[in-house]
Structures are given as structure tokens and as C-alpha cells.
């Protein structure tokens, strides 16, 4: 499948993610350059750290990122998964340079530094967080931009599923990415799954891997939509295609259920 086909296919899927099942697709642009994502994982200790970090996100970091053109920013806490409490921050950008230099730019922002002081100036004996991990991704050509769900604007109840697929080899990783572009976007849309982003990991742990995010009103709806996905005839056909099924394309799946913090823009 050619790049132009990838784009038209996934942008249609993006539009579907904003519409209710059965609604007609909205018009979408022909070409959109894939954006980049930085996902930050803040490992915390229950108690003052969680309140301090959430306030830092809301009052200092997210407003400063928005001033830099990094928007919308997602801020989440782990709802189901290991290592709780843990916060996740999702930052989209049109350029990889903006994400690579974000901390240097923040340090030059006087408004940010003033608002961030309670977080940045904590002593070593009582740090604001235990450890920070970061991952850099490039959006799939077939799903080149982050699509916030309509529920984000209204702050309606919602949960997010963050899934990472590790592949045993680079060849298998490339085939798994190709699998998404060969019909998986449409199957998710048909099952009623709201798709937020898809990214190929460039820098981070456990490479080669890809990460994507879906969102649902609640965990009950999540289970219903995944059941519809797995029973879709097109999925059964795609997953049994010899091109994809002659050996496993995925060696490990990491799946987290996240809830948005009140300051999240996604």
C-alpha cells in the first residue's frame, strides 16, 4: 500500500473516532506530515508527591508547553496496572527538535519557572518524584496526528488504554506496523473503539516496539468494543494472512488503563 493510500485510510479512521458508529465520515485533508510524541512516565510515592506533581502539570508545565505550541497535552494517572501511583504525560509536536529541547526551553520561560518553583525546588531529601522515564515516537504515516476524543472537550467520563507491542525482530516490527495500515484502523473504528494516536518508538526501552492509545467511556465499554474487534470477520482474515501469521509479529504486550487528570487536554 502506498503512502497516499496509508494517509487517506487512516485519516478516515481518525474522523471515525470523532463520530458515533454509523455516522458518515467528515472530509479530511489529503496530506498530513506525521507528528512526534514524547511520553513521560513519572513514578511517584502516595501522598504529597501526587498532589505536588498534579499541581505542577496544571499550573506550570501544561500552560508552558501550550505557549511553545505543544498541544493538546494529555495527563493521566494509572487506573489499572503496575507501579501505582504513576502519572503519564503525552506531548505531541510537529517537530522532533521541539520535544528534544523542551526542558531547555522551559528553563528560559520566566513565567513557567515561577509557577514551577514548588515542584522544581524540592530538596534531594524529599524529591517531587522518584524517577522520570521518557519515550520518543513518530506517528504512523497512516495515522499521522493525535485525535483527541470529543469527550475531552466536555470533560466527560473516559478511560484510556495505552498499549505497547514489542516485536522479536525488526522485520516483525515492520510487519506489525504494516498490519495496522492493512485494515486494523478500520476494524477498530467499526468496533466502536475511539483511536487517539499510533506511534513507532524511536528512543526508549524495549525496542523495537510501537505504542498506541484508545479511549472508551468506561471499562465496561472497553470490554464490549474489544470483543467486537476480535470477532470481526475482517480481523480474523487479516490476522490469519500468511504474510503476517507465518511467525509472531509481537513478543510482548504491555497494556495500561489510564484515567485523565483534571488538567488533561485529551
C-alpha positions in Angstrom: 0.0 0.0 0.0 1.4 3.4 -1.0 1.9 6.3 1.4 -1.0 8.3 -0.1 -3.3 5.3 0.5 -2.0 5.0 4.0 -2.9 8.6 4.7 -6.4 8.6 3.2 -7.1 5.3 5.0 -6.1 6.4 8.5 -7.4 9.9 8.3 -10.8 8.4 7.6 -10.3 6.3 10.7 -9.4 9.5 12.6 -12.6 11.1 11.5 -14.5 8.0 12.5 -13.0 8.2 16.0 -14.8 11.5 16.5 -18.1 10.3 15.1 -20.6 7.9 16.5 -20.7 4.4 14.9 -22.7 4.6 11.6 -22.2 8.3 11.0 -20.8 9.5 7.7 -17.1 10.4 7.5 -16.2 14.1 7.6 -13.9 15.5 4.9 -10.2 15.1 5.7 -7.1 16.6 4.2 -5.1 14.6 1.6 -1.7 15.0 3.2 -0.6 15.5 6.8 3.0 15.1 7.9 3.4 12.6 10.7 4.0 14.3 14.1 6.1 13.3 17.0 5.2 12.3 20.6 7.1 12.3 23.8 5.6 10.1 26.6 6.8 10.9 30.1 6.3 8.5 33.0 6.5 9.9 36.5 7.0 7.3 39.2 5.6 8.7 42.4 5.0 7.8 46.1 1.5 8.1 47.5 0.9 11.3 49.4 2.3 14.8 48.9 4.1 13.8 45.6 0.9 13.1 43.7 -0.7 16.5 44.7 2.5 18.4 44.0 3.0 16.8 40.6 -0.6 17.3 39.5 -0.5 20.9 40.5 2.8 21.3 38.6 1.2 19.9 35.5 -1.9 22.1 35.8 -0.3 25.4 36.8 3.1 25.3 35.3 4.0 22.6 32.8 0.9 22.3 30.5 0.4 26.1 30.1 4.1 26.5 29.3 4.0 23.6 26.7 1.0 25.2 25.1 2.8 28.5 24.8 5.5 26.6 23.0 3.0 25.2 20.5 2.9 21.7 22.1 -0.8 21.0 22.3 -3.1 19.2 23.3 -1.2 17.7 26.2 -2.5 14.5 27.9 -2.0 14.0 31.6 -3.1 10.7 33.1 -2.8 8.5 36.2 -2.6 4.7 36.1 -6.1 3.3 36.8 -5.2 -0.4 36.3 -1.6 -1.5 36.0 1.6 -1.9 37.9 3.6 0.8 39.7 0.9 3.0 41.2 0.9 5.9 41.7 2.3 6.7 38.3 1.5 9.7 36.1 1.9 9.8 32.3 2.3 12.9 30.2 1.7 12.8 26.4 3.2 15.7 24.4 2.6 16.0 20.6 4.7 18.2 18.3 5.2 18.8 14.7 8.9 18.7 15.1 11.2 16.3 17.0 13.5 19.3 17.9 10.8 20.9 20.0 10.5 17.7 22.1 14.2 17.1 22.3 14.9 20.7 23.6 11.7 21.1 25.7 13.4 21.2 29.1 16.0 23.8 27.9 13.2 26.0 26.6 11.2 25.6 29.8 14.2 26.8 31.9 14.2 30.1 29.8 10.4 30.7 30.5 10.2 33.0 33.5 6.5 32.5 33.9 7.0 28.8 33.9 9.9 28.9 36.4 7.9 31.0 38.8 4.9 28.7 38.7 7.1 25.5 38.7 9.1 26.6 41.8 7.3 24.3 44.3 8.0 21.3 42.1 11.4 22.2 40.8 12.9 23.4 44.1 12.1 20.4 46.2 15.2 19.2 48.2 17.0 16.0 47.4 15.9 14.5 50.7 12.2 15.0 49.6 12.1 14.9 45.8 8.9 15.7 43.8 9.1 12.3 42.1 11.0 9.0 42.4 12.1 8.7 38.7 11.2 10.0 35.3 11.3 7.9 32.1 10.8 9.2 28.6 9.9 7.7 25.2 10.1 9.4 21.8 7.8 8.2 19.0 7.0 9.1 15.4 3.3 8.9 14.4 2.3 6.3 11.8 2.1 7.6 8.3 -1.4 6.1 8.2 -2.5 7.8 11.4 -0.3 10.9 11.3 -1.8 13.1 14.0 -3.2 12.8 17.5 -7.0 12.9 17.6 -8.5 13.9 21.0 -11.9 12.3 21.7 -14.9 14.6 21.7 -15.3 13.7 25.4 -12.1 15.6 26.2 -13.7 19.0 25.4 -16.6 18.3 27.8 -14.5 16.5 30.4 -17.0 13.6 30.2 -16.0 10.4 32.0 -13.5 8.4 30.0 -10.7 5.9 30.3 -7.7 5.4 28.0 -5.9 2.2 27.1 -2.2 2.6 26.4 -0.8 -0.4 24.6 2.8 -1.2 23.6 3.7 -4.0 21.3 7.2 -5.3 21.4 8.4 -7.4 18.4 11.1 -10.1 18.4 12.9 -8.7 15.4 12.9 -5.5 13.3 11.3 -7.5 10.4 8.5 -8.5 12.6 8.1 -4.9 13.9 7.8 -3.6 10.4 5.2 -6.2 9.5 3.1 -5.4 12.6 3.1 -1.7 11.6 2.1 -2.7 8.1 -0.7 -4.8 9.6 -2.3 -1.7 11.1 -2.1 0.0 7.7 -3.7 -3.0 6.0 -7.0 -2.8 7.7 -6.6 -2.6 11.5 -7.5 1.1 11.8 -10.8 0.4 10.0 -11.6 -2.6 12.2 -11.1 -0.6 15.4 -13.4 2.1 14.0 -16.0 -0.4 13.0 -15.9 -2.0 16.5 -16.5 1.5 18.0 -13.1 2.0 19.5 -12.1 5.6 19.6 -8.5 5.9 18.4 -6.2 8.6 19.8 -2.7 8.0 18.3 -0.3 5.4 17.0 3.5 5.8 17.3 6.6 4.0 16.2 9.2 4.1 19.1 12.4 5.9 18.1 14.0 6.2 21.5 13.2 4.4 24.7 13.3 1.0 26.4 12.3 -2.4 24.9 12.9 -1.6 21.2 11.7 -2.4 18.6 8.2 -1.5 19.6 5.1 0.6 18.8 2.6 2.3 21.1 -1.0 3.3 20.6 -3.9 4.7 22.6 -7.6 4.0 22.5 -10.3 5.6 24.6 -13.7 4.5 26.0 -16.4 5.9 28.2 -15.6 3.2 30.9 -14.0 -0.2 31.3 -17.3 -2.0 30.5 -17.4 -0.3 27.1 -13.7 -1.2 26.6 -14.5 -4.9 27.0 -17.5 -4.7 24.7 -15.5 -2.9 21.9 -12.6 -5.3 22.2 -15.0 -8.3 21.9 -16.4 -6.7 18.7 -12.9 -6.2 17.4 -11.8 -9.7 18.0 -14.9 -11.2 16.4 -14.8 -9.0 13.3 -14.5 -11.2 10.2 -12.0 -8.8 8.6 -9.8 -9.2 11.7 -9.9 -12.9 11.5 -8.9 -12.7 7.9 -6.1 -10.2 8.4 -4.6 -12.0 11.4 -4.5 -15.3 9.6 -3.0 -13.8 6.4 0.3 -15.8 5.8 2.2 -12.5 5.3 1.5 -11.6 8.9 1.0 -15.0 10.5 3.9 -17.1 9.4 5.7 -16.2 12.7 4.7 -13.9 15.7 4.9 -10.2 15.0 4.5 -9.4 18.7 6.5 -11.0 21.5 5.1 -9.0 24.4 2.1 -6.7 25.0 2.1 -4.0 27.8 -1.5 -2.7 28.4 -2.4 0.0 30.9 -5.7 1.6 31.7 -5.3 5.3 32.4 -7.7 7.9 33.7 -7.2 11.6 32.8 -6.2 14.1 35.4 -8.4 17.1 35.7 -5.8 19.2 33.8 -5.6 16.8 30.9 -6.4 18.3 27.4 -7.0 14.9 25.9 
